Structure formats: structure tokens, C-alpha cells
């Protein structure tokens, strides 16, 4: 990712929100109220710069951004990380803008890009990556918001959720599965007039890990010892085996 290097003329040192340093991100996966497997993501980010020109009546005008990215497609072998080439990434995020003096936050947006190797932190929202692919993403819903200190946007928060499995209404190339990893990044950045003030990105694997119950051991059937000539004994054994079979079928039905 790039951005104008000489931003120090327009931004100076500020105070970051200690609670949001390091882009703390939580991912929760469990059934929703309707019993559908769902995933929730919350994240917060901050920066330690602020706008410098106090003679400008719009000195507090700047744009905060936050977004998450999920790898949607790649080539190569996971066992050989050097062979991995990312070919598609699903991004979801939003911006909060104080350029008009009052805070205006966008709705949550989503798109699909290439690996975005030429991304530009001096741009906002979907303009950060130059290549946007045709694949639409509508799976995520949620919102973004800004944290404000002394009238300055000092950080951003994101809350988003989606079903594990895409639907006709909630489209995505990614299907979340229990105990199979996906890979995501979170990013937060602030800009003013096409200048990047600060940017941070954290990446890592995410794996839903819901315990799978161990299968119960089948009860061993032991034939009774029958006295010679006792015809009722073998019949009892057959009835016992039949009862076990019906019990097994009943268990499968539930």
C-alpha cells in the first residue's frame, strides 16, 4: 500500500485511543435467533496524528476509514506459503467524513478486488484499490462509526454480520465452515485532501472451532448361553437384537 510520504506538513502527533491500539477485532460464530449459522465481526482502530493547520477554518475536516478484507480466491499450495498468489479479495467497510464540519458516515459498502498490491492509503473507501472485480458482495450488513476527541476523528469502529453460507440475497464467494480456516485483514486509516495521515493493517487466520461431539460407542451384543434343546433361548436372542436395531433407527431419526 502506498500514499503521499510527506504528510508531516499537514498532520502532527496526536493521541491515540489506548483501547483501540493494535486494531482489536472480535469474530463470533454461532447460530442466530432463527437457528441459522451466523458470523459477527467487531473491530476498532485509532491513529496518533491530527491535522496541523489551526489557521484553517476547516482544520478539523478529515476522513476516517475502516475496512476488513477476506481472501476469496488464490492459487498455490497452503503447505507452501511462498507459492500462494491471492487473486480475489472481498472487502467490506465504510468512512466517516468531517469535511463539511459535521460528521457524516457512509453505509457499509462491499466489493471484490484483486490482491490490491497497489492500494493507496491517501484515498477513501472503495477508491483505495484501483482494480474492482465484477463479483458483487451483499452478504455483510452492519455499520461504521467514528470516535471523536476534541472535535477530531481519532478512530473508527466497524460492526458487521453475515450468514456462514451465502444465499441469493446475501451473495459472497466465501462459505464459512466449522474447523476450516479463512484469512482476513483489518485496516484503519485517516486522510485529508488526498494525503494519508496514518494507516494500520493487521492480518491473520480465522477459524470457527465449534466442538464436534464424539460418536457414541455401539453397545456390544452378546448372545446368551443357551441350554441344549432350549428353543426359547435363541428366540430371546433374536428379539434382543431386533430391539437394538429399532433403537438405532430411532436414534438416527433424532
ZIKALIN-V714686 format. One record per pair of residues at least 24 apart in sequence whose C-alpha atoms are under 6 Angstrom apart, sorted by the first residue. I is the first residue (numbers start at 1). J is the second residue. D is the distance in whole Angstrom. If there is no record, write none. Layout:
i: (I;I)
j: (J;J)
d: (D;D)
This chain:
i: (1;1;1;2;2;3;3;3;3;4;10;10;11;11;11;11;12;12;12;13;13;14;14;14;15;16;16;16;17;20;20;20;37;38;38;38;39;39;40;40;41;41;42;42;43;43;44;44;45;45;45;46;46;60;61;61;62;62;62;62;63;63;63;63;64;64;64;65;65;65;65;66;66;66;66;67;67;67;67;68;68;68;69;69;70;70;71;72;86;87;87;88;88;89;89;94;94;108;110;111;111;121;122;122;122;122;123;137;137;138;138;139;139;139;178;178;179;179;179;180;181;181;182)
j: (118;119;120;120;121;120;121;122;196;195;51;52;49;50;51;52;49;50;52;48;49;48;49;50;48;46;47;48;46;44;45;46;164;162;163;164;161;162;160;161;159;160;158;159;157;158;156;157;155;156;188;154;155;152;98;99;98;99;191;192;96;97;190;191;95;96;190;94;95;188;189;93;94;187;188;92;93;186;187;92;185;186;184;185;183;184;183;174;115;114;115;113;114;113;114;125;144;143;137;136;137;196;191;194;195;196;194;171;172;170;171;170;171;172;208;209;207;208;209;207;206;207;206)
d: (6;5;5;5;6;5;5;5;6;6;6;5;6;5;5;5;5;5;6;6;4;4;4;5;5;6;5;4;6;5;5;6;6;6;4;5;6;6;6;4;6;5;6;4;6;5;6;4;5;5;6;6;4;6;5;4;5;6;6;5;6;4;6;5;6;5;4;6;4;6;5;6;6;6;4;5;4;6;5;5;6;4;5;5;6;4;6;6;6;5;6;6;5;5;6;6;6;5;6;6;6;6;6;5;5;4;6;5;5;5;5;4;5;6;5;6;6;5;5;6;6;4;5)
